[in-house]
């Protein structure tokens, strides 16, 4: 997308084989509402999970459920965070990877480092507010032992197990990074020089004209105490996390190519939301509908790599992904689905009923990453 700072060679390679939607937007700036919208093709006010603490209505039907009914082997690896049992949402199997972690990685979570000795030996910085999160630092784990790396290895291992069983598969890889804690492992923690990174023009904006809730969050989260050097370190850690995600995407695409699965696969690469990196003085997300939070990457690699390198600038939403996949597979789309198929954009004439589907959710803003 034109960002010359962050390095993502494997994602760039996938982009060369994909159609790239340059103006794709998520349907909520928070994980659960957005993930349920991705799964159902419906907006949060209808599916009911309008906040991270709420559940979707029991009557909601997911893409995975429909594919499972159509004979697909459905499974999820990594972050789920939809406030509904994966089995109820059509995932035959779901594994977070948490049970496979060893110390010190087992002590790291989105809220910090739980073990006292590990915490005291780690290098990190937290915002000083009501919700205090790690916004920069170096992960105490080796890069090959981090949660997302373990999740990716498990994901590949599961594909290896089921690929020859005869059923088409819907394989969902949900990578946590880049997400708080912004705590990449080496060498990614040192990959980017904070002093060389561009800062957003709005970093020192006067918030007097902004909504009251935005002004409240700015002070309650302790962002009013951050200095420019803090934002720079946060952005360097965020970029380091993206480059580590890129390595994992490379692990998957390399495996698919080695097994002869890549060309015949439908691969969708997207995110549940983005993140503020100093825009208006904010870090992370939480209810603000600014471009860095709402705009997400969306690449669709069609079977046989049709329309590779095609760039589309029309406005699309995350809810469009579910009906697009159903349309590709010639499966019916319910009338209550709010999204629309993007197939007319591609002008695809044939169906692919045996395509392996990989949906990789990537928590980041589109403008943060070159494709």
N, C-alpha and C positions, 0 to 999 in steps of 0.2 A: 504493500500500500504506500510505499515511498519513504518509509522511515529508514534512514541510513545509519542509525546508531546501533540498533539491536541486531544481533546475529542469529539467524534461524535458517541455516542451509537446508535442513531436511523438510521443513514446512515450505520453504521456497520451491523445493523440488516437487512436492505434492501439488503446489499451486500451479506449476507448469502443466500438470496433467488434469487440472480441474477448471471448472467454470468458477469465476470469482465474483461474488456479489459485493460491490463496493459500498452499498448503502443498506446494510442489514442491521436491524435493530431488535433487541430483546424486548419482551413484553412486560418486564418488571425489573427494577434495579436490585432485587433481592433473590437469593438462591431458590427457595422453595417455590414461590409463585412462578418464577421463570422456568424452573425445571418441570413443573406440572404443565405449564403451557406448552413447553417443548414436547412433552409426552402425549398430550391430548389434542393439540391444535386449537385450544380454546383459551380465551382470556380469563384472567384471574377472577374478575367479578362474577364470572359464570361458574368456573370450576371450584371456587370457594376458598382456595388457599391463597388469601390475599396478603399473608404475612408469613414470616419464617416459623411462627408458632402455630399456624393453623393447618388443618388437613384438607385435602380435596374431598369433595362430596363422594359418597360411596357409589353413586351412579356413574362416575366418570370412567371413560373407556380409554385406555392408552394404546399407543402404536404397538408396543410390545405384546399386549393382549391380543390384538387383531392378527399380528404376525404369528403368534403362538397358535391361534385357532387355524391359521392357514398352513400349519405344518412346519413352521420355523423353530429351530432350537434357539431359544432366547436366553441371554445371560448378561450380567452386568459385573464389571470389576471397577472398584474405586468408590468415589463419593456417590452416595445415593441422594440423601437429603431432600426427600419429597414428602415426608411425613405420612407415608403409607407403606405398608409391607410390600417389598418388591414382588413377592408371590401374588399379591392381590392386583398388582399392576402389570402382570404378564411376564415377569422375569422368572424363568424356570429355576435359575440360580443367581445368587448375588453374593459377592464377597468383597468386603471392604479392604481387606489386606492387613487390618490392624492386628489380627492374631498372629501374623507372621513376622512382626517386627521384633527386633532385639535392641537392647540398650546401646547407645543413648537415644536412638530414634523413637523407641517406645515411650519416652518421656516427653516428646514434642507433640503439641497439638495447636489448633488455631488460636487457643487462648494463652499459649506460652509454653514454658518448660516446667513440668511438675516436680521433677526430682531436684532436691536442694543442691546436691554436689554437682550435678550436671549444669544446673542453672548458674552456680557460682563460677564454674569454669568456662562458661560460654561468653562469647562477645555478641551483645545485642543491645538494641535501644527500643524502648516502648514510649508511646505517647502517654502523657500524664493526664488521664481523664476518667470519666465514669466507666467507659469501656476501654481498658488499657490493653493494647495489643502490640506485639513485636512488629515494628515497621522497618527495621533494618538489622543487619548483623550477619553472622556466619553460623551455619548449622553445625552442631557438634558431631553429626554423623558423616560417614563416607558417602559420596554421591551414589554409590551402588547399593546402599542400604537404606536409602530414604523411602518413605511411604510410597510416593508415586512411582519410584523405580521398581519396588517390590510389586506394586499393583500391575505395572506394565508387564513384568516378567510373568506374573500369574495369568494375565490376560493372554499372552502369547502361548503359554503352556496349555491353557484351556482350548484355544483354537487348534493346537496340535492334537489334542485328545479327541476332538469331535469332528475334525475336518473330513475324515474318511467314512463317517457313519451314514452318509447318504442324504441327510436332511440339510436344507439350506439353513444358514445361521444368521441371526441378528445379534451381533456382538457389540456390546456397549462398553466403551472404555471411558471412564470419567476421571480425568486427572485433576487433582486438587489445585496445584500451582497454576499460575501465580496467584496466591491467596495468602492472607495473613495466616501464620506469621511469614512476613517477607524475610525469609531466612534461608537463602540458598546455600548449598554445600560448596566446598571448593572443588574445582577451580572457578566455579561460577560466581562465588561470592566476591572474587577479586577481578572478575572479567571486565567490569566497567568502572572507569574513573569518574567518581561523582562530580568532580570539578569540570569535566568536559561535556557534561550532558546539558542539553537545552532545557530551560525551565519555561513553563507556560506563562504567557503574558498576564494572565489573571491571578497569578500567585499572591499578589499584594492588593487584590481588589478590596475596596471599601464595601462592607456587607450591609451598610445602613439601609440600602434600598431593597435588600433581599427579604424573602419571607421570614417570618418570626421563627419558624421551626428550624430553618437553615442557620439563623444566627444563634439559636439555642444550641444546636449540635456543634457548631464551631467552637463554642466555649466549653460545653460539657465534655467534649472529647479531648479537650486540651490542645486543640490545634492553634489556639491563640498564643501558646507558649513555644511553638516550633520556630526555628530559625531556618534560613535558606539552606544552610548546610545539612539540616535534618531532612528536608525534602529531597535534596540531592542524593543523600545516602539511601533514602527510601527508593528513589527511582533506579539507582544502581542495583539495589537488591532485587527490585521488581524485574528489571531487565535480565539479571542473572538467573532468576527463576524461569523466565521465558526461554532463555537459551538452554536451560536444563530440560524443560518440557520438550524443546526441539529435539534433544538427544533421544528422548523416549519415543517421540513420534517416528524418528528414524529407525529405532529398534523394531517398531511394528511394521512400517512400510518395507524395510529390508527383509523381514521375515516373510511377509506376504509375497514379495517378489521371488524369494528363494523357493517358496513352495508352489509357485505358479498360480497364486490366488489373486495377485494384485490387479492384473488387467481385467479380470472378470468381476471384480468387486465394485460395489457402490460404496463410496466413502464420503461421509459427511463430516466436515470439520467446523465446529462452531463453539459458542460459549453461552453460559447462562446470564452473564452480565459482564460489565467492565469494571474499571476502578479509576478513582481520581488520583492523580500523581502531582498534587500541588495546585490543581485548578481551583480557583477561589479559596485557596488556603486549605483545601481538604485532602485527606488521604482516605482511600477505600471508597465506600459506597453509602448505603443506608438512606434510601428514599428520595434522593435528588435526581431529577431527570436530565442531567447534563449529558452532553455528547460522549465524554469518556466513559460514562457508566452505561449508557443505553446502546451505543453503537458497538457491534460485535463482529468478529470475523465470521464469514460464511463461505466455505468452499465446498463444491459438490463435484466429486470425481465420478463420472458415469462409467459403467462397464465399457470396456474396449476404449476407454479414455476419449470418448466422444467430446467434442467441444472443448478440448484441452486448450488452456490459455485464454478462453473467452472471458471478457470482462464486461460486467453488466452493472449499470449505475442506477437502475430503477429501485425504488423503495420496496424492501421486502421485510417481513417480520419472522420471528422465530416460530410462530404458529403455522407458518407456511411449510415448514420442513416435514411435518407429519403427513399432510395430504400429498405432498410431492412424492414421498416414498411410496405411499399407497398407490398413487397414480402410476408410478413407474412399474409397480408390480401387478398392475391391473386388478387391484382390490378396491372394493367400494368405499366411498368416502361418505360418512354420515352427514345429514343435513345440518346437524348442530355444530359441526366443525367450523370454526371462524376463519382459519387460514385457507389459503387457496393454493392449488398446485402451481408450481413454477415450471411445469413441463411445457406449456406453450412458449415459454421463453427459450427453451432449448430446441423446440421443434423436433422432439424425439418421436419416431414413428413406430418403434418396436418395443415390446415389453421384455423385462428381464426377470423371469420368475425364479431363477436359481442363483441370484447374486448374493454374495456375502455382504452384509451391511455392517459398517463400523461407524458408530456415532461417537466422536470424541469431543467431550465438552471441555472447554478451555476458558478458564475464568480470566478474561482480560479484555481491554478495549482494543478495537480494530486499529486505531491510529498508532497504537504502541508497537505495531509489528509489521515489517515489510513482507509482502507476499510475492 
